[in-house]
Amino acid sequence: MTGHIRIYHGVGSPTALKSMRATIKSLNIPRQTSWTLAEIARQLNPLLRGWMAYYGRSSRSALSTLADYVNGKLKAWIMRKFKRFQSHKTRASRFLRVGLEK
């Protein structure tokens, strides 16, 4: 033994993260401009809750890239649904943050 210890953190593999992103992508959120934020949440919440329960037990930070991906998709949805945010990513991010706090 060389003195190295391998510790498994229960973090999703790159393949698992890729599969999660593909699932989110298949919802085609930015194109669903007829949906409300509540309807998008109804689609996303069961998926995200399940992944957080399975992968997030030991390391929630491992799913931060997935959270960033989902936020990007929501930002794209806002920019498409509300024309006043069409070329304003920062305003769309702020709107998303405020909208979720309500």
Backbone as JSON Lines, residues from 0, in Angstrom:
{"i":0,"aa":"M","n":[0.84,-1.18,0.0],"ca":[0.0,0.0,0.0],"c":[0.89,1.24,0.0]}
{"i":1,"aa":"T","n":[0.53,2.2,-0.8],"ca":[1.36,3.39,-0.95],"c":[0.94,4.54,-0.04]}
{"i":2,"aa":"G","n":[-0.07,4.35,0.77],"ca":[-0.51,5.4,1.67],"c":[-1.61,6.27,1.09]}
{"i":3,"aa":"H","n":[-2.06,5.99,-0.13],"ca":[-3.15,6.76,-0.73],"c":[-4.47,6.09,-0.42]}
{"i":4,"aa":"I","n":[-5.43,6.88,-0.07],"ca":[-6.76,6.36,0.22],"c":[-7.73,6.96,-0.78]}
{"i":5,"aa":"R","n":[-8.51,6.11,-1.39],"ca":[-9.53,6.59,-2.33],"c":[-10.85,6.71,-1.58]}
{"i":6,"aa":"I","n":[-11.46,7.85,-1.71],"ca":[-12.73,8.1,-1.05],"c":[-13.76,8.37,-2.13]}
{"i":7,"aa":"Y","n":[-14.86,7.65,-2.08],"ca":[-15.95,7.87,-3.02],"c":[-16.9,8.88,-2.41]}
{"i":8,"aa":"H","n":[-17.15,9.96,-3.11],"ca":[-18.01,11.01,-2.6],"c":[-19.45,10.9,-3.07]}
{"i":9,"aa":"G","n":[-19.78,9.91,-3.86],"ca":[-21.14,9.77,-4.34],"c":[-21.52,10.8,-5.39]}
{"i":10,"aa":"V","n":[-20.55,11.41,-5.97],"ca":[-20.78,12.46,-6.96],"c":[-21.14,11.81,-8.29]}
{"i":11,"aa":"G","n":[-22.05,12.45,-9.0],"ca":[-22.43,11.93,-10.3],"c":[-21.26,11.93,-11.27]}
{"i":12,"aa":"S","n":[-21.18,10.9,-12.05],"ca":[-20.12,10.81,-13.04],"c":[-20.38,11.8,-14.17]}
{"i":13,"aa":"P","n":[-19.38,12.07,-14.97],"ca":[-19.6,12.95,-16.12],"c":[-20.69,12.42,-17.05]}
{"i":14,"aa":"T","n":[-20.79,11.11,-17.16],"ca":[-21.83,10.52,-17.99],"c":[-23.21,10.8,-17.4]}
{"i":15,"aa":"A","n":[-23.32,10.7,-16.07],"ca":[-24.61,10.97,-15.41],"c":[-25.0,12.44,-15.57]}
{"i":16,"aa":"L","n":[-24.04,13.34,-15.41],"ca":[-24.32,14.76,-15.59],"c":[-24.73,15.07,-17.02]}
{"i":17,"aa":"K","n":[-24.09,14.4,-17.97],"ca":[-24.44,14.59,-19.37],"c":[-25.87,14.12,-19.63]}
{"i":18,"aa":"S","n":[-26.24,13.01,-19.01],"ca":[-27.6,12.49,-19.15],"c":[-28.62,13.44,-18.53]}
{"i":19,"aa":"M","n":[-28.28,14.03,-17.39],"ca":[-29.17,14.99,-16.74],"c":[-29.37,16.22,-17.62]}
{"i":20,"aa":"R","n":[-28.28,16.72,-18.19],"ca":[-28.38,17.88,-19.08],"c":[-29.23,17.54,-20.3]}
{"i":21,"aa":"A","n":[-29.08,16.33,-20.83],"ca":[-29.87,15.91,-21.99],"c":[-31.36,15.86,-21.64]}
{"i":22,"aa":"T","n":[-31.67,15.42,-20.43],"ca":[-33.07,15.38,-19.99],"c":[-33.63,16.79,-19.91]}
{"i":23,"aa":"I","n":[-32.87,17.72,-19.34],"ca":[-33.3,19.11,-19.26],"c":[-33.46,19.7,-20.66]}
{"i":24,"aa":"K","n":[-32.51,19.39,-21.53],"ca":[-32.54,19.91,-22.9],"c":[-33.78,19.39,-23.64]}
{"i":25,"aa":"S","n":[-34.17,18.14,-23.37],"ca":[-35.32,17.57,-24.06],"c":[-36.64,18.26,-23.7]}
{"i":26,"aa":"L","n":[-36.67,18.96,-22.57],"ca":[-37.87,19.73,-22.22],"c":[-38.04,20.96,-23.1]}
{"i":27,"aa":"N","n":[-36.95,21.38,-23.75],"ca":[-36.97,22.49,-24.69],"c":[-37.55,23.76,-24.04]}
{"i":28,"aa":"I","n":[-37.07,24.07,-22.87],"ca":[-37.61,25.16,-22.06],"c":[-37.58,26.51,-22.77]}
{"i":29,"aa":"P","n":[-36.47,26.93,-23.4],"ca":[-36.48,28.26,-24.02],"c":[-37.55,28.45,-25.08]}
{"i":30,"aa":"R","n":[-38.01,27.39,-25.7],"ca":[-39.02,27.49,-26.76],"c":[-40.45,27.44,-26.22]}
{"i":31,"aa":"Q","n":[-40.62,27.14,-24.95],"ca":[-41.95,27.0,-24.36],"c":[-42.46,28.34,-23.85]}
{"i":32,"aa":"T","n":[-42.59,29.3,-24.73],"ca":[-42.97,30.65,-24.31],"c":[-44.43,30.74,-23.88]}
{"i":33,"aa":"S","n":[-45.23,29.75,-24.21],"ca":[-46.62,29.78,-23.77],"c":[-46.75,29.31,-22.31]}
{"i":34,"aa":"W","n":[-45.71,28.69,-21.78],"ca":[-45.74,28.22,-20.39],"c":[-45.48,29.38,-19.43]}
{"i":35,"aa":"T","n":[-46.01,29.22,-18.23],"ca":[-45.67,30.17,-17.17],"c":[-44.48,29.61,-16.39]}
{"i":36,"aa":"L","n":[-43.92,30.43,-15.51],"ca":[-42.81,29.97,-14.68],"c":[-43.27,28.82,-13.78]}
{"i":37,"aa":"A","n":[-44.52,28.87,-13.34],"ca":[-45.07,27.79,-12.49],"c":[-45.14,26.47,-13.26]}
{"i":38,"aa":"E","n":[-45.5,26.53,-14.55],"ca":[-45.57,25.31,-15.36],"c":[-44.17,24.73,-15.6]}
{"i":39,"aa":"I","n":[-43.2,25.6,-15.8],"ca":[-41.83,25.11,-15.97],"c":[-41.35,24.48,-14.67]}
{"i":40,"aa":"A","n":[-41.67,25.12,-13.55],"ca":[-41.29,24.57,-12.24],"c":[-41.94,23.21,-12.02]}
{"i":41,"aa":"R","n":[-43.18,23.05,-12.46],"ca":[-43.89,21.78,-12.33],"c":[-43.19,20.68,-13.13]}
{"i":42,"aa":"Q","n":[-42.56,21.04,-14.24],"ca":[-41.82,20.07,-15.05],"c":[-40.45,19.76,-14.44]}
{"i":43,"aa":"L","n":[-39.77,20.81,-13.96],"ca":[-38.39,20.65,-13.49],"c":[-38.27,20.11,-12.07]}
{"i":44,"aa":"N","n":[-39.16,20.53,-11.18],"ca":[-39.0,20.2,-9.77],"c":[-38.88,18.71,-9.47]}
{"i":45,"aa":"P","n":[-39.73,17.84,-10.02],"ca":[-39.56,16.41,-9.71],"c":[-38.2,15.87,-10.16]}
{"i":46,"aa":"L","n":[-37.73,16.33,-11.31],"ca":[-36.43,15.87,-11.81],"c":[-35.31,16.34,-10.89]}
{"i":47,"aa":"L","n":[-35.29,17.64,-10.6],"ca":[-34.23,18.21,-9.78],"c":[-34.26,17.65,-8.36]}
{"i":48,"aa":"R","n":[-35.47,17.5,-7.81],"ca":[-35.59,16.94,-6.46],"c":[-35.04,15.51,-6.4]}
{"i":49,"aa":"G","n":[-35.34,14.72,-7.41],"ca":[-34.84,13.35,-7.45],"c":[-33.33,13.29,-7.57]}
{"i":50,"aa":"W","n":[-32.77,14.12,-8.45],"ca":[-31.32,14.13,-8.62],"c":[-30.62,14.63,-7.37]}
{"i":51,"aa":"M","n":[-31.21,15.65,-6.72],"ca":[-30.61,16.16,-5.48],"c":[-30.67,15.1,-4.38]}
{"i":52,"aa":"A","n":[-31.76,14.35,-4.33],"ca":[-31.88,13.31,-3.31],"c":[-30.86,12.2,-3.55]}
{"i":53,"aa":"Y","n":[-30.65,11.86,-4.81],"ca":[-29.75,10.74,-5.13],"c":[-28.28,11.16,-5.11]}
{"i":54,"aa":"Y","n":[-27.96,12.22,-5.83],"ca":[-26.56,12.63,-5.97],"c":[-26.12,13.67,-4.94]}
{"i":55,"aa":"G","n":[-27.07,14.42,-4.41],"ca":[-26.73,15.55,-3.57],"c":[-26.55,15.22,-2.1]}
{"i":56,"aa":"R","n":[-26.75,13.97,-1.72],"ca":[-26.61,13.6,-0.31],"c":[-25.23,13.9,0.24]}
{"i":57,"aa":"S","n":[-24.22,13.55,-0.5],"ca":[-22.86,13.72,0.02],"c":[-22.21,15.01,-0.44]}
{"i":58,"aa":"S","n":[-22.58,15.51,-1.61],"ca":[-21.92,16.71,-2.11],"c":[-22.85,17.49,-3.03]}
{"i":59,"aa":"R","n":[-23.53,18.46,-2.47],"ca":[-24.45,19.27,-3.28],"c":[-23.69,20.12,-4.31]}
{"i":60,"aa":"S","n":[-22.47,20.47,-3.99],"ca":[-21.7,21.3,-4.91],"c":[-21.38,20.56,-6.2]}
{"i":61,"aa":"A","n":[-21.46,19.24,-6.19],"ca":[-21.2,18.47,-7.4],"c":[-22.24,18.76,-8.47]}
{"i":62,"aa":"L","n":[-23.43,19.17,-8.05],"ca":[-24.49,19.45,-9.0],"c":[-24.58,20.94,-9.36]}
{"i":63,"aa":"S","n":[-23.58,21.7,-8.97],"ca":[-23.61,23.14,-9.27],"c":[-23.56,23.41,-10.78]}
{"i":64,"aa":"T","n":[-22.86,22.57,-11.52],"ca":[-22.81,22.77,-12.97],"c":[-24.19,22.53,-13.58]}
{"i":65,"aa":"L","n":[-24.92,21.57,-13.03],"ca":[-26.28,21.31,-13.51],"c":[-27.19,22.49,-13.15]}
{"i":66,"aa":"A","n":[-27.02,23.04,-11.95],"ca":[-27.81,24.2,-11.54],"c":[-27.53,25.39,-12.46]}
{"i":67,"aa":"D","n":[-26.27,25.58,-12.81],"ca":[-25.91,26.66,-13.74],"c":[-26.55,26.44,-15.11]}
{"i":68,"aa":"Y","n":[-26.59,25.18,-15.55],"ca":[-27.19,24.84,-16.84],"c":[-28.69,25.15,-16.82]}
{"i":69,"aa":"V","n":[-29.38,24.75,-15.74],"ca":[-30.82,25.01,-15.63],"c":[-31.07,26.52,-15.58]}
{"i":70,"aa":"N","n":[-30.27,27.24,-14.82],"ca":[-30.43,28.69,-14.76],"c":[-30.23,29.33,-16.13]}
{"i":71,"aa":"G","n":[-29.29,28.82,-16.89],"ca":[-29.09,29.32,-18.25],"c":[-30.29,29.09,-19.14]}
{"i":72,"aa":"K","n":[-30.9,27.92,-19.0],"ca":[-32.1,27.61,-19.79],"c":[-33.26,28.51,-19.38]}
{"i":73,"aa":"L","n":[-33.4,28.75,-18.07],"ca":[-34.46,29.64,-17.59],"c":[-34.22,31.07,-18.05]}
{"i":74,"aa":"K","n":[-32.96,31.49,-18.04],"ca":[-32.62,32.83,-18.52],"c":[-32.97,32.96,-20.01]}
{"i":75,"aa":"A","n":[-32.68,31.93,-20.79],"ca":[-33.01,31.94,-22.21],"c":[-34.52,32.0,-22.41]}
{"i":76,"aa":"W","n":[-35.26,31.3,-21.56],"ca":[-36.73,31.32,-21.63],"c":[-37.25,32.73,-21.36]}
{"i":77,"aa":"I","n":[-36.71,33.39,-20.32],"ca":[-37.13,34.74,-19.98],"c":[-36.83,35.69,-21.14]}
{"i":78,"aa":"M","n":[-35.64,35.56,-21.72],"ca":[-35.25,36.45,-22.81],"c":[-36.12,36.25,-24.05]}
{"i":79,"aa":"R","n":[-36.67,35.08,-24.21],"ca":[-37.52,34.8,-25.36],"c":[-38.98,35.18,-25.09]}
{"i":80,"aa":"K","n":[-39.44,34.91,-23.87],"ca":[-40.84,35.17,-23.52],"c":[-41.12,36.66,-23.38]}
{"i":81,"aa":"F","n":[-40.22,37.36,-22.74],"ca":[-40.41,38.79,-22.49],"c":[-39.43,39.57,-23.36]}
{"i":82,"aa":"K","n":[-39.94,40.2,-24.38],"ca":[-39.08,40.85,-25.38],"c":[-38.23,41.98,-24.79]}
{"i":83,"aa":"R","n":[-38.65,42.54,-23.65],"ca":[-37.84,43.61,-23.06],"c":[-36.51,43.1,-22.52]}
{"i":84,"aa":"F","n":[-36.38,41.77,-22.37],"ca":[-35.13,41.17,-21.91],"c":[-34.35,40.53,-23.06]}
{"i":85,"aa":"Q","n":[-34.79,40.72,-24.29],"ca":[-34.26,39.99,-25.44],"c":[-32.73,40.05,-25.55]}
{"i":86,"aa":"S","n":[-32.14,41.18,-25.32],"ca":[-30.68,41.26,-25.44],"c":[-30.05,41.72,-24.12]}
{"i":87,"aa":"H","n":[-30.71,41.4,-23.01],"ca":[-30.25,41.83,-21.69],"c":[-30.14,40.64,-20.74]}
{"i":88,"aa":"K","n":[-29.03,39.92,-20.81],"ca":[-28.85,38.74,-19.96],"c":[-28.84,39.1,-18.48]}
{"i":89,"aa":"T","n":[-28.21,40.21,-18.13],"ca":[-28.13,40.59,-16.73],"c":[-29.5,40.91,-16.18]}
{"i":90,"aa":"R","n":[-30.3,41.65,-16.94],"ca":[-31.66,41.96,-16.5],"c":[-32.5,40.7,-16.39]}
{"i":91,"aa":"A","n":[-32.32,39.77,-17.32],"ca":[-33.05,38.5,-17.27],"c":[-32.66,37.71,-16.03]}
{"i":92,"aa":"S","n":[-31.37,37.71,-15.68],"ca":[-30.91,37.02,-14.47],"c":[-31.53,37.64,-13.23]}
{"i":93,"aa":"R","n":[-31.54,38.96,-13.21],"ca":[-32.11,39.67,-12.06],"c":[-33.6,39.38,-11.94]}
{"i":94,"aa":"F","n":[-34.3,39.37,-13.08],"ca":[-35.73,39.06,-13.1],"c":[-35.98,37.64,-12.59]}
{"i":95,"aa":"L","n":[-35.15,36.71,-12.99],"ca":[-35.28,35.32,-12.54],"c":[-35.07,35.23,-11.04]}
{"i":96,"aa":"R","n":[-34.08,35.91,-10.53],"ca":[-33.78,35.89,-9.1],"c":[-34.93,36.49,-8.29]}
{"i":97,"aa":"V","n":[-35.45,37.62,-8.73],"ca":[-36.55,38.28,-8.03],"c":[-37.82,37.47,-8.15]}
{"i":98,"aa":"G","n":[-38.06,36.9,-9.33],"ca":[-39.26,36.08,-9.55],"c":[-39.29,34.85,-8.66]}
{"i":99,"aa":"L","n":[-38.13,34.28,-8.39],"ca":[-38.06,33.09,-7.54],"c":[-38.18,33.42,-6.06]}
{"i":100,"aa":"E","n":[-37.84,34.65,-5.7],"ca":[-37.93,35.04,-4.29],"c":[-39.37,35.32,-3.87]}
{"i":101,"aa":"K","n":[-40.25,35.61,-4.8],"ca":[-41.65,35.94,-4.47],"c":[-42.4,34.73,-4.01]}
